[in-house]
Amino acid sequence: MPLIFEVGDKVTLKKPHPCGSKDFEIVRMGADFRIKCLGCEKELWLSRRKLERRTRKIYRNGERLKKSDIERE
Ligand SMILES: [Zn+2]
C-alpha cells in the first residue's frame, strides 16, 4: 500500500545513515524522495519504494503517525 508522505514529515528509518542517525526529514517529493539526515544535515535521494520499506516511525507536526494512518486505500 503506498504511503502518503508530506514535505516536512520526519521519519525514523530502519537503517541508520553513516553518521549514526536514523532520523530524516522529507524535503522534496517526486518519483524519488529527497530526505535530509537530521544527524548531519546531509541530503540524499531515496526511491519511494525504499523509503516506504525502510520507514519505521513517522512524525507530522510533532505527532507520531502510524503507517496505516497515511496509507492510501
Ligand atoms: Zn547523517
N, CA, C, O and the ligand as a Tripos MOL2 file, in Angstrom:
@<TRIPOS>MOLECULE
protein
  293   291    74     0     0
PROTEIN
NO_CHARGES

@<TRIPOS>ATOM
      1 N           0.8540   -1.2010    0.0000 N.3       1 MET1
      2 CA          0.0000    0.0000    0.0000 C.3       1 MET1
      3 C           0.8820    1.2410    0.0000 C.2       1 MET1
      4 O           1.7450    1.3650    0.8690 O.2       1 MET1
      5 N           0.6990    2.1720   -0.9500 N.am      2 PRO2
      6 CA          1.5450    3.3730   -0.9350 C.3       2 PRO2
      7 C           1.2340    4.2720    0.2640 C.2       2 PRO2
      8 O           0.0940    4.3500    0.7210 O.2       2 PRO2
      9 N           2.2440    4.9280    0.7460 N.am      3 LEU3
     10 CA          2.0770    5.8400    1.8750 C.3       3 LEU3
     11 C           2.0290    7.2690    1.3650 C.2       3 LEU3
     12 O           2.7600    7.6380    0.4460 O.2       3 LEU3
     13 N           1.1610    8.0710    1.9700 N.am      4 ILE4
     14 CA          1.0240    9.4680    1.5740 C.3       4 ILE4
     15 C           1.8840   10.3250    2.5000 C.2       4 ILE4
     16 O           1.4440   10.7670    3.5620 O.2       4 ILE4
     17 N           3.1120   10.5400    2.0660 N.am      5 PHE5
     18 CA          4.0080   11.4010    2.8390 C.3       5 PHE5
     19 C           3.7390   12.8550    2.4800 C.2       5 PHE5
     20 O           3.1300   13.1480    1.4510 O.2       5 PHE5
     21 N           4.1950   13.7570    3.3310 N.am      6 GLU6
     22 CA          4.1560   15.1840    3.0260 C.3       6 GLU6
     23 C           5.5390   15.7670    3.2720 C.2       6 GLU6
     24 O           6.3010   15.2770    4.1060 O.2       6 GLU6
     25 N           5.8470   16.8320    2.5220 N.am      7 VAL7
     26 CA          7.1000   17.5430    2.7770 C.3       7 VAL7
     27 C           7.0590   18.0370    4.2240 C.2       7 VAL7
     28 O           6.0500   18.5820    4.6710 O.2       7 VAL7
     29 N           8.1370   17.8480    4.9340 N.am      8 GLY8
     30 CA          8.1910   18.2650    6.3370 C.3       8 GLY8
     31 C           7.9890   17.1080    7.3020 C.2       8 GLY8
     32 O           8.2860   17.2310    8.4900 O.2       8 GLY8
     33 N           7.4830   15.9810    6.7990 N.am      9 ASP9
     34 CA          7.3510   14.8120    7.6680 C.3       9 ASP9
     35 C           8.7340   14.3700    8.1470 C.2       9 ASP9
     36 O           9.7130   14.4200    7.4030 O.2       9 ASP9
     37 N           8.7860   13.9410    9.3930 N.am     10 LYS10
     38 CA         10.0360   13.3850    9.9070 C.3      10 LYS10
     39 C           9.8460   11.8810   10.0480 C.2      10 LYS10
     40 O           8.8290   11.4080   10.5560 O.2      10 LYS10
     41 N          10.8390   11.1510    9.5920 N.am     11 VAL11
     42 CA         10.7180    9.6910    9.6270 C.3      11 VAL11
     43 C          11.9320    9.0820   10.3330 C.2      11 VAL11
     44 O          13.0540    9.5780   10.2300 O.2      11 VAL11
     45 N          11.6710    8.0090   11.0410 N.am     12 THR12
     46 CA         12.7470    7.2030   11.6060 C.3      12 THR12
     47 C          12.8580    5.9580   10.7340 C.2      12 THR12
     48 O          11.8910    5.2140   10.5700 O.2      12 THR12
     49 N          14.0450    5.7390   10.1800 N.am     13 LEU13
     50 CA         14.2340    4.6090    9.2800 C.3      13 LEU13
     51 C          14.8620    3.4270   10.0090 C.2      13 LEU13
     52 O          15.4390    3.5670   11.0880 O.2      13 LEU13
     53 N          14.7300    2.2640    9.3870 N.am     14 LYS14
     54 CA         15.3050    1.0610    9.9980 C.3      14 LYS14
     55 C          16.8210    1.0790    9.9090 C.2      14 LYS14
     56 O          17.5230    0.6160   10.8080 O.2      14 LYS14
     57 N          17.3170    1.6380    8.7770 N.am     15 LYS15
     58 CA         18.7640    1.6430    8.5600 C.3      15 LYS15
     59 C          19.3340    3.0070    8.8900 C.2      15 LYS15
     60 O          18.8430    4.0110    8.3740 O.2      15 LYS15
     61 N          20.3480    3.0780    9.7280 N.am     16 PRO16
     62 CA         20.9200    4.3970   10.0370 C.3      16 PRO16
     63 C          21.7740    4.9490    8.8980 C.2      16 PRO16
     64 O          22.3360    4.1940    8.1040 O.2      16 PRO16
     65 N          21.8590    6.2600    8.8330 N.am     17 HIS17
     66 CA         22.7980    6.9620    7.9550 C.3      17 HIS17
     67 C          24.2130    6.6540    8.4660 C.2      17 HIS17
     68 O          24.3800    6.3160    9.6370 O.2      17 HIS17
     69 N          25.2280    6.7660    7.6040 N.am     18 PRO18
     70 CA         26.5940    6.5160    8.0850 C.3      18 PRO18
     71 C          26.9830    7.3260    9.3280 C.2      18 PRO18
     72 O          27.8660    6.9120   10.0790 O.2      18 PRO18
     73 N          26.3370    8.4670    9.5500 N.am     19 CYS19
     74 CA         26.6620    9.2760   10.7400 C.3      19 CYS19
     75 C          26.0440    8.6750   12.0010 C.2      19 CYS19
     76 O          26.3650    9.1030   13.1090 O.2      19 CYS19
     77 N          25.1600    7.6890   11.8450 N.am     20 GLY20
     78 CA         24.5820    7.0310   13.0110 C.3      20 GLY20
     79 C          23.1350    7.4020   13.2960 C.2      20 GLY20
     80 O          22.4570    6.7220   14.0660 O.2      20 GLY20
     81 N          22.6550    8.4890   12.6730 N.am     21 SER21
     82 CA         21.2780    8.9240   12.9280 C.3      21 SER21
     83 C          20.2830    8.1430   12.0660 C.2      21 SER21
     84 O          20.5590    7.8190   10.9100 O.2      21 SER21
     85 N          19.1380    7.8530   12.6460 N.am     22 LYS22
     86 CA         18.0810    7.1850   11.8790 C.3      22 LYS22
     87 C          16.9400    8.1350   11.5760 C.2      22 LYS22
     88 O          15.9280    7.7300   11.0040 O.2      22 LYS22
     89 N          17.0950    9.4040   11.9570 N.am     23 ASP23
     90 CA         16.0120   10.3680   11.7880 C.3      23 ASP23
     91 C          16.2640   11.2610   10.5790 C.2      23 ASP23
     92 O          17.3460   11.8260   10.4170 O.2      23 ASP23
     93 N          15.2490   11.3750    9.7400 N.am     24 PHE24
     94 CA         15.3510   12.1310    8.4960 C.3      24 PHE24
     95 C          14.1090   12.9890    8.3260 C.2      24 PHE24
     96 O          13.0530   12.7040    8.8910 O.2      24 PHE24
     97 N          14.2570   14.0580    7.5260 N.am     25 GLU25
     98 CA         13.1050   14.8850    7.1950 C.3      25 GLU25
     99 C          12.9090   14.8500    5.6840 C.2      25 GLU25
    100 O          13.8770   14.8910    4.9250 O.2      25 GLU25
    101 N          11.6610   14.7750    5.2570 N.am     26 ILE26
    102 CA         11.3670   14.7640    3.8270 C.3      26 ILE26
    103 C          11.3960   16.2010    3.3230 C.2      26 ILE26
    104 O          10.6380   17.0470    3.7990 O.2      26 ILE26
    105 N          12.2720   16.4740    2.3590 N.am     27 VAL27
    106 CA         12.4000   17.8450    1.8750 C.3      27 VAL27
    107 C          11.8740   18.0180    0.4490 C.2      27 VAL27
    108 O          11.5620   19.1390    0.0490 O.2      27 VAL27
    109 N          11.7680   16.9520   -0.3160 N.am     28 ARG28
    110 CA         11.2440   17.0760   -1.6770 C.3      28 ARG28
    111 C          10.6280   15.7420   -2.0770 C.2      28 ARG28
    112 O          11.1340   14.6780   -1.7210 O.2      28 ARG28
    113 N           9.5320   15.8160   -2.8190 N.am     29 MET29
    114 CA          8.8760   14.5850   -3.2310 C.3      29 MET29
    115 C           8.6990   14.5780   -4.7310 C.2      29 MET29
    116 O           8.5040   15.6230   -5.3520 O.2      29 MET29
    117 N           8.7680   13.4050   -5.3040 N.am     30 GLY30
    118 CA          8.5470   13.2230   -6.7330 C.3      30 GLY30
    119 C           8.5780   11.7360   -6.9770 C.2      30 GLY30
    120 O           8.1030   10.9540   -6.1530 O.2      30 GLY30
    121 N           9.1340   11.3400   -8.1070 N.am     31 ALA31
    122 CA          9.3210    9.9080   -8.3540 C.3      31 ALA31
    123 C          10.2520    9.3610   -7.2780 C.2      31 ALA31
    124 O          10.0650    8.2560   -6.7710 O.2      31 ALA31
    125 N          11.2610   10.1660   -6.9440 N.am     32 ASP32
    126 CA         12.1380    9.8390   -5.8220 C.3      32 ASP32
    127 C          11.9620   10.8970   -4.7420 C.2      32 ASP32
    128 O          11.4510   11.9900   -4.9910 O.2      32 ASP32
    129 N          12.3890   10.5510   -3.5590 N.am     33 PHE33
    130 CA         12.2590   11.4670   -2.4280 C.3      33 PHE33
    131 C          13.6290   11.9900   -2.0340 C.2      33 PHE33
    132 O          14.6200   11.2590   -2.0380 O.2      33 PHE33
    133 N          13.6620   13.2660   -1.6950 N.am     34 ARG34
    134 CA         14.8790   13.8560   -1.1620 C.3      34 ARG34
    135 C          14.6720   13.9580    0.3450 C.2      34 ARG34
    136 O          13.7170   14.5730    0.8190 O.2      34 ARG34
    137 N          15.5800   13.3470    1.0750 N.am     35 ILE35
    138 CA         15.4430   13.3880    2.5250 C.3      35 ILE35
    139 C          16.7250   13.9420    3.1390 C.2      35 ILE35
    140 O          17.8240   13.7580    2.6160 O.2      35 ILE35
    141 N          16.5440   14.6280    4.2720 N.am     36 LYS36
    142 CA         17.6960   15.2330    4.9460 C.3      36 LYS36
    143 C          17.9320   14.4970    6.2510 C.2      36 LYS36
    144 O          17.0190   14.3060    7.0540 O.2      36 LYS36
    145 N          19.1660   14.0920    6.4440 N.am     37 CYS37
    146 CA         19.5360   13.4420    7.6930 C.3      37 CYS37
    147 C          19.5330   14.4840    8.8040 C.2      37 CYS37
    148 O          20.1390   15.5470    8.6630 O.2      37 CYS37
    149 N          18.8630   14.1880    9.8930 N.am     38 LEU38
    150 CA         18.7830   15.1570   10.9870 C.3      38 LEU38
    151 C          19.9850   15.0510   11.9240 C.2      38 LEU38
    152 O          20.1150   15.8270   12.8710 O.2      38 LEU38
    153 N          20.8630   14.0850   11.6510 N.am     39 GLY39
    154 CA         22.0890   13.9710   12.4420 C.3      39 GLY39
    155 C          23.1740   14.8640   11.8790 C.2      39 GLY39
    156 O          23.8470   15.5730   12.6270 O.2      39 GLY39
    157 N          23.3520   14.8350   10.5500 N.am     40 CYS40
    158 CA         24.4720   15.5630    9.9380 C.3      40 CYS40
    159 C          24.0170   16.5530    8.8670 C.2      40 CYS40
    160 O          24.8550   17.2080    8.2470 O.2      40 CYS40
    161 N          22.6980   16.6750    8.6360 N.am     41 GLU41
    162 CA         22.1490   17.6570    7.6940 C.3      41 GLU41
    163 C          22.4220   17.3340    6.2310 C.2      41 GLU41
    164 O          22.0940   18.1360    5.3560 O.2      41 GLU41
    165 N          23.0170   16.1760    5.9440 N.am     42 LYS42
    166 CA         23.2450   15.8140    4.5400 C.3      42 LYS42
    167 C          21.9280   15.3990    3.9110 C.2      42 LYS42
    168 O          21.0670   14.8090    4.5620 O.2      42 LYS42
    169 N          21.7850   15.7260    2.6000 N.am     43 GLU43
    170 CA         20.5750   15.3280    1.8930 C.3      43 GLU43
    171 C          20.8840   14.1960    0.9310 C.2      43 GLU43
    172 O          21.9700   14.1320    0.3560 O.2      43 GLU43
    173 N          19.9280   13.3120    0.7620 N.am     44 LEU44
    174 CA         20.1220   12.2010   -0.1640 C.3      44 LEU44
    175 C          18.8140   11.8450   -0.8350 C.2      44 LEU44
    176 O          17.7310   12.1810   -0.3560 O.2      44 LEU44
    177 N          18.9420   11.1540   -1.9620 N.am     45 TRP45
    178 CA         17.7680   10.6870   -2.6900 C.3      45 TRP45
    179 C          17.4640    9.2580   -2.2890 C.2      45 TRP45
    180 O          18.3630    8.4520   -2.0520 O.2      45 TRP45
    181 N          16.1710    8.9620   -2.2170 N.am     46 LEU46
    182 CA         15.7480    7.6050   -1.8960 C.3      46 LEU46
    183 C          14.5030    7.3330   -2.7380 C.2      46 LEU46
    184 O          13.6320    8.1950   -2.8520 O.2      46 LEU46
    185 N          14.4160    6.1570   -3.3180 N.am     47 SER47
    186 CA         13.2040    5.8510   -4.0890 C.3      47 SER47
    187 C          12.0280    5.7080   -3.1340 C.2      47 SER47
    188 O          12.2010    5.3910   -1.9570 O.2      47 SER47
    189 N          10.8320    5.9470   -3.6570 N.am     48 ARG48
    190 CA          9.6210    5.8130   -2.8440 C.3      48 ARG48
    191 C           9.5480    4.4220   -2.2210 C.2      48 ARG48
    192 O           9.2230    4.2670   -1.0440 O.2      48 ARG48
    193 N           9.8540    3.4260   -3.0300 N.am     49 ARG49
    194 CA          9.7870    2.0470   -2.5700 C.3      49 ARG49
    195 C          10.6890    1.8050   -1.3500 C.2      49 ARG49
    196 O          10.2840    1.1950   -0.3600 O.2      49 ARG49
    197 N          11.9170    2.3020   -1.4600 N.am     50 LYS50
    198 CA         12.8600    2.1030   -0.3540 C.3      50 LYS50
    199 C          12.4180    2.8890    0.8760 C.2      50 LYS50
    200 O          12.4980    2.4030    2.0040 O.2      50 LYS50
    201 N          11.9450    4.1240    0.6340 N.am     51 LEU51
    202 CA         11.5060    4.9290    1.7720 C.3      51 LEU51
    203 C          10.3470    4.2280    2.4910 C.2      51 LEU51
    204 O          10.3220    4.1480    3.7190 O.2      51 LEU51
    205 N           9.4000    3.7280    1.7150 N.am     52 GLU52
    206 CA          8.2490    3.0560    2.3420 C.3      52 GLU52
    207 C           8.6860    1.8060    3.1000 C.2      52 GLU52
    208 O           8.1990    1.5240    4.1950 O.2      52 GLU52
    209 N           9.6010    1.0740    2.5060 N.am     53 ARG53
    210 CA         10.0350   -0.1570    3.1600 C.3      53 ARG53
    211 C          10.8630    0.1100    4.4070 C.2      53 ARG53
    212 O          10.7980   -0.6390    5.3810 O.2      53 ARG53
    213 N          11.6460    1.1950    4.3670 N.am     54 ARG54
    214 CA         12.5830    1.4320    5.4810 C.3      54 ARG54
    215 C          11.9870    2.2620    6.6050 C.2      54 ARG54
    216 O          12.5800    2.3740    7.6780 O.2      54 ARG54
    217 N          10.8140    2.8470    6.3660 N.am     55 THR55
    218 CA         10.2260    3.7120    7.3880 C.3      55 THR55
    219 C           9.7250    2.9040    8.5700 C.2      55 THR55
    220 O           8.9790    1.9360    8.4250 O.2      55 THR55
    221 N          10.1580    3.3330    9.7390 N.am     56 ARG56
    222 CA          9.6860    2.6720   10.9570 C.3      56 ARG56
    223 C           8.6990    3.5740   11.7020 C.2      56 ARG56
    224 O           7.6510    3.1190   12.1600 O.2      56 ARG56
    225 N           9.0480    4.8620   11.8150 N.am     57 LYS57
    226 CA          8.1750    5.7940   12.5290 C.3      57 LYS57
    227 C           7.9830    7.0430   11.6820 C.2      57 LYS57
    228 O           8.8780    7.4350   10.9330 O.2      57 LYS57
    229 N           6.8140    7.6670   11.8030 N.am     58 ILE58
    230 CA          6.5030    8.8840   11.0590 C.3      58 ILE58
    231 C           5.9900    9.9270   12.0500 C.2      58 ILE58
    232 O           5.1250    9.6500   12.8810 O.2      58 ILE58
    233 N           6.5490   11.1380   11.9390 N.am     59 TYR59
    234 CA          6.0750   12.2390   12.7740 C.3      59 TYR59
    235 C           5.6390   13.3720   11.8620 C.2      59 TYR59
    236 O           6.3650   13.7530   10.9430 O.2      59 TYR59
    237 N           4.4400   13.9150   12.1200 N.am     60 ARG60
    238 CA          3.9470   15.0590   11.3530 C.3      60 ARG60
    239 C           3.4780   16.1010   12.3580 C.2      60 ARG60
    240 O           2.6590   15.8030   13.2270 O.2      60 ARG60
    241 N           3.9860   17.3080   12.2430 N.am     61 ASN61
    242 CA          3.6530   18.3840   13.1870 C.3      61 ASN61
    243 C           3.8520   17.9270   14.6350 C.2      61 ASN61
    244 O           3.0640   18.2570   15.5210 O.2      61 ASN61
    245 N           4.9130   17.1690   14.8490 N.am     62 GLY62
    246 CA          5.2310   16.7400   16.2080 C.3      62 GLY62
    247 C           4.4230   15.5550   16.7090 C.2      62 GLY62
    248 O           4.6350   15.0830   17.8250 O.2      62 GLY62
    249 N           3.5100   15.0810   15.8990 N.am     63 GLU63
    250 CA          2.6820   13.9530   16.3200 C.3      63 GLU63
    251 C           3.1180   12.6780   15.6320 C.2      63 GLU63
    252 O           3.4240   12.6650   14.4400 O.2      63 GLU63
    253 N           3.1390   11.6100   16.4040 N.am     64 ARG64
    254 CA          3.5070   10.3240   15.8200 C.3      64 ARG64
    255 C           2.3240    9.7480   15.0550 C.2      64 ARG64
    256 O           1.2170    9.6530   15.5850 O.2      64 ARG64
    257 N           2.5660    9.3640   13.8060 N.am     65 LEU65
    258 CA          1.5220    8.7290   12.9960 C.3      65 LEU65
    259 C           1.8820    7.2710   12.7850 C.2      65 LEU65
    260 O           3.0530    6.8900   12.8130 O.2      65 LEU65
    261 N           0.8710    6.4790   12.5780 N.am     66 LYS66
    262 CA          1.1150    5.0880   12.2030 C.3      66 LYS66
    263 C           1.1680    5.0140   10.6880 C.2      66 LYS66
    264 O           0.5890    5.8500    9.9950 O.2      66 LYS66
    265 N           1.8620    4.0140   10.1830 N.am     67 LYS67
    266 CA          1.8820    3.8180    8.7370 C.3      67 LYS67
    267 C           0.4610    3.7150    8.2020 C.2      67 LYS67
    268 O           0.1530    4.2370    7.1310 O.2      67 LYS67
    269 N          -0.3980    3.0420    8.9510 N.am     68 SER68
    270 CA         -1.7720    2.8380    8.4820 C.3      68 SER68
    271 C          -2.5470    4.1490    8.4050 C.2      68 SER68
    272 O          -3.5320    4.2410    7.6720 O.2      68 SER68
    273 N          -2.1040    5.1930    9.1730 N.am     69 ASP69
    274 CA         -2.7880    6.4870    9.1220 C.3      69 ASP69
    275 C          -2.5890    7.1840    7.7680 C.2      69 ASP69
    276 O          -3.4330    7.9720    7.3410 O.2      69 ASP69
    277 N          -1.4820    6.8930    7.1080 N.am     70 ILE70
    278 CA         -1.1930    7.6130    5.8550 C.3      70 ILE70
    279 C          -1.1440    6.6630    4.6570 C.2      70 ILE70
    280 O          -0.5530    6.9760    3.6230 O.2      70 ILE70
    281 N          -1.7620    5.5260    4.8100 N.am     71 GLU71
    282 CA         -1.8220    4.5730    3.7130 C.3      71 GLU71
    283 C          -2.9450    4.9520    2.7680 C.2      71 GLU71
    284 O          -4.0530    5.2760    3.1950 O.2      71 GLU71
    285 N          -2.6470    4.9080    1.4930 N.am     72 ARG72
    286 CA         -3.6960    5.1560    0.5070 C.3      72 ARG72
    287 C          -4.4850    3.8670    0.3180 C.2      72 ARG72
    288 O          -3.9190    2.7850    0.1620 O.2      72 ARG72
    289 N          -5.8010    4.0120    0.3370 N.am     73 GLU73
    290 CA         -6.6460    2.8140    0.2200 C.3      73 GLU73
    291 C          -6.6060    2.2760   -1.1890 C.2      73 GLU73
    292 O          -7.2520    1.2710   -1.4850 O.2      73 GLU73
    293 ZN         23.7160   11.6820    8.7500 Zn       74 ZN74
@<TRIPOS>BOND
     1     1     2 1
     2     2     3 1
     3     3     4 2
     4     3     5 am
     5     5     6 1
     6     6     7 1
     7     7     8 2
     8     7     9 am
     9     9    10 1
    10    10    11 1
    11    11    12 2
    12    11    13 am
    13    13    14 1
    14    14    15 1
    15    15    16 2
    16    15    17 am
    17    17    18 1
    18    18    19 1
    19    19    20 2
    20    19    21 am
    21    21    22 1
    22    22    23 1
    23    23    24 2
    24    23    25 am
    25    25    26 1
    26    26    27 1
    27    27    28 2
    28    27    29 am
    29    29    30 1
    30    30    31 1
    31    31    32 2
    32    31    33 am
    33    33    34 1
    34    34    35 1
    35    35    36 2
    36    35    37 am
    37    37    38 1
    38    38    39 1
    39    39    40 2
    40    39    41 am
    41    41    42 1
    42    42    43 1
    43    43    44 2
    44    43    45 am
    45    45    46 1
    46    46    47 1
    47    47    48 2
    48    47    49 am
    49    49    50 1
    50    50    51 1
    51    51    52 2
    52    51    53 am
    53    53    54 1
    54    54    55 1
    55    55    56 2
    56    55    57 am
    57    57    58 1
    58    58    59 1
    59    59    60 2
    60    59    61 am
    61    61    62 1
    62    62    63 1
    63    63    64 2
    64    63    65 am
    65    65    66 1
    66    66    67 1
    67    67    68 2
    68    67    69 am
    69    69    70 1
    70    70    71 1
    71    71    72 2
    72    71    73 am
    73    73    74 1
    74    74    75 1
    75    75    76 2
    76    75    77 am
    77    77    78 1
    78    78    79 1
    79    79    80 2
    80    79    81 am
    81    81    82 1
    82    82    83 1
    83    83    84 2
    84    83    85 am
    85    85    86 1
    86    86    87 1
    87    87    88 2
    88    87    89 am
    89    89    90 1
    90    90    91 1
    91    91    92 2
    92    91    93 am
    93    93    94 1
    94    94    95 1
    95    95    96 2
    96    95    97 am
    97    97    98 1
    98    98    99 1
    99    99   100 2
   100    99   101 am
   101   101   102 1
   102   102   103 1
   103   103   104 2
   104   103   105 am
   105   105   106 1
   106   106   107 1
   107   107   108 2
   108   107   109 am
   109   109   110 1
   110   110   111 1
   111   111   112 2
   112   111   113 am
   113   113   114 1
   114   114   115 1
   115   115   116 2
   116   115   117 am
   117   117   118 1
   118   118   119 1
   119   119   120 2
   120   119   121 am
   121   121   122 1
   122   122   123 1
   123   123   124 2
   124   123   125 am
   125   125   126 1
   126   126   127 1
   127   127   128 2
   128   127   129 am
   129   129   130 1
   130   130   131 1
   131   131   132 2
   132   131   133 am
   133   133   134 1
   134   134   135 1
   135   135   136 2
   136   135   137 am
   137   137   138 1
   138   138   139 1
   139   139   140 2
   140   139   141 am
   141   141   142 1
   142   142   143 1
   143   143   144 2
   144   143   145 am
   145   145   146 1
   146   146   147 1
   147   147   148 2
   148   147   149 am
   149   149   150 1
   150   150   151 1
   151   151   152 2
   152   151   153 am
   153   153   154 1
   154   154   155 1
   155   155   156 2
   156   155   157 am
   157   157   158 1
   158   158   159 1
   159   159   160 2
   160   159   161 am
   161   161   162 1
   162   162   163 1
   163   163   164 2
   164   163   165 am
   165   165   166 1
   166   166   167 1
   167   167   168 2
   168   167   169 am
   169   169   170 1
   170   170   171 1
   171   171   172 2
   172   171   173 am
   173   173   174 1
   174   174   175 1
   175   175   176 2
   176   175   177 am
   177   177   178 1
   178   178   179 1
   179   179   180 2
   180   179   181 am
   181   181   182 1
   182   182   183 1
   183   183   184 2
   184   183   185 am
   185   185   186 1
   186   186   187 1
   187   187   188 2
   188   187   189 am
   189   189   190 1
   190   190   191 1
   191   191   192 2
   192   191   193 am
   193   193   194 1
   194   194   195 1
   195   195   196 2
   196   195   197 am
   197   197   198 1
   198   198   199 1
   199   199   200 2
   200   199   201 am
   201   201   202 1
   202   202   203 1
   203   203   204 2
   204   203   205 am
   205   205   206 1
   206   206   207 1
   207   207   208 2
   208   207   209 am
   209   209   210 1
   210   210   211 1
   211   211   212 2
   212   211   213 am
   213   213   214 1
   214   214   215 1
   215   215   216 2
   216   215   217 am
   217   217   218 1
   218   218   219 1
   219   219   220 2
   220   219   221 am
   221   221   222 1
   222   222   223 1
   223   223   224 2
   224   223   225 am
   225   225   226 1
   226   226   227 1
   227   227   228 2
   228   227   229 am
   229   229   230 1
   230   230   231 1
   231   231   232 2
   232   231   233 am
   233   233   234 1
   234   234   235 1
   235   235   236 2
   236   235   237 am
   237   237   238 1
   238   238   239 1
   239   239   240 2
   240   239   241 am
   241   241   242 1
   242   242   243 1
   243   243   244 2
   244   243   245 am
   245   245   246 1
   246   246   247 1
   247   247   248 2
   248   247   249 am
   249   249   250 1
   250   250   251 1
   251   251   252 2
   252   251   253 am
   253   253   254 1
   254   254   255 1
   255   255   256 2
   256   255   257 am
   257   257   258 1
   258   258   259 1
   259   259   260 2
   260   259   261 am
   261   261   262 1
   262   262   263 1
   263   263   264 2
   264   263   265 am
   265   265   266 1
   266   266   267 1
   267   267   268 2
   268   267   269 am
   269   269   270 1
   270   270   271 1
   271   271   272 2
   272   271   273 am
   273   273   274 1
   274   274   275 1
   275   275   276 2
   276   275   277 am
   277   277   278 1
   278   278   279 1
   279   279   280 2
   280   279   281 am
   281   281   282 1
   282   282   283 1
   283   283   284 2
   284   283   285 am
   285   285   286 1
   286   286   287 1
   287   287   288 2
   288   287   289 am
   289   289   290 1
   290   290   291 1
   291   291   292 2
@<TRIPOS>SUBSTRUCTURE
     1 MET1         2 RESIDUE 1 A MET
     2 PRO2         6 RESIDUE 1 A PRO
     3 LEU3        10 RESIDUE 1 A LEU
     4 ILE4        14 RESIDUE 1 A ILE
     5 PHE5        18 RESIDUE 1 A PHE
     6 GLU6        22 RESIDUE 1 A GLU
     7 VAL7        26 RESIDUE 1 A VAL
     8 GLY8        30 RESIDUE 1 A GLY
     9 ASP9        34 RESIDUE 1 A ASP
    10 LYS10       38 RESIDUE 1 A LYS
    11 VAL11       42 RESIDUE 1 A VAL
    12 THR12       46 RESIDUE 1 A THR
    13 LEU13       50 RESIDUE 1 A LEU
    14 LYS14       54 RESIDUE 1 A LYS
    15 LYS15       58 RESIDUE 1 A LYS
    16 PRO16       62 RESIDUE 1 A PRO
    17 HIS17       66 RESIDUE 1 A HIS
    18 PRO18       70 RESIDUE 1 A PRO
    19 CYS19       74 RESIDUE 1 A CYS
    20 GLY20       78 RESIDUE 1 A GLY
    21 SER21       82 RESIDUE 1 A SER
    22 LYS22       86 RESIDUE 1 A LYS
    23 ASP23       90 RESIDUE 1 A ASP
    24 PHE24       94 RESIDUE 1 A PHE
    25 GLU25       98 RESIDUE 1 A GLU
    26 ILE26      102 RESIDUE 1 A ILE
    27 VAL27      106 RESIDUE 1 A VAL
    28 ARG28      110 RESIDUE 1 A ARG
    29 MET29      114 RESIDUE 1 A MET
    30 GLY30      118 RESIDUE 1 A GLY
    31 ALA31      122 RESIDUE 1 A ALA
    32 ASP32      126 RESIDUE 1 A ASP
    33 PHE33      130 RESIDUE 1 A PHE
    34 ARG34      134 RESIDUE 1 A ARG
    35 ILE35      138 RESIDUE 1 A ILE
    36 LYS36      142 RESIDUE 1 A LYS
    37 CYS37      146 RESIDUE 1 A CYS
    38 LEU38      150 RESIDUE 1 A LEU
    39 GLY39      154 RESIDUE 1 A GLY
    40 CYS40      158 RESIDUE 1 A CYS
    41 GLU41      162 RESIDUE 1 A GLU
    42 LYS42      166 RESIDUE 1 A LYS
    43 GLU43      170 RESIDUE 1 A GLU
    44 LEU44      174 RESIDUE 1 A LEU
    45 TRP45      178 RESIDUE 1 A TRP
    46 LEU46      182 RESIDUE 1 A LEU
    47 SER47      186 RESIDUE 1 A SER
    48 ARG48      190 RESIDUE 1 A ARG
    49 ARG49      194 RESIDUE 1 A ARG
    50 LYS50      198 RESIDUE 1 A LYS
    51 LEU51      202 RESIDUE 1 A LEU
    52 GLU52      206 RESIDUE 1 A GLU
    53 ARG53      210 RESIDUE 1 A ARG
    54 ARG54      214 RESIDUE 1 A ARG
    55 THR55      218 RESIDUE 1 A THR
    56 ARG56      222 RESIDUE 1 A ARG
    57 LYS57      226 RESIDUE 1 A LYS
    58 ILE58      230 RESIDUE 1 A ILE
    59 TYR59      234 RESIDUE 1 A TYR
    60 ARG60      238 RESIDUE 1 A ARG
    61 ASN61      242 RESIDUE 1 A ASN
    62 GLY62      246 RESIDUE 1 A GLY
    63 GLU63      250 RESIDUE 1 A GLU
    64 ARG64      254 RESIDUE 1 A ARG
    65 LEU65      258 RESIDUE 1 A LEU
    66 LYS66      262 RESIDUE 1 A LYS
    67 LYS67      266 RESIDUE 1 A LYS
    68 SER68      270 RESIDUE 1 A SER
    69 ASP69      274 RESIDUE 1 A ASP
    70 ILE70      278 RESIDUE 1 A ILE
    71 GLU71      282 RESIDUE 1 A GLU
    72 ARG72      286 RESIDUE 1 A ARG
    73 GLU73      290 RESIDUE 1 A GLU
    74 ZN74       293 GROUP 0 **** ****
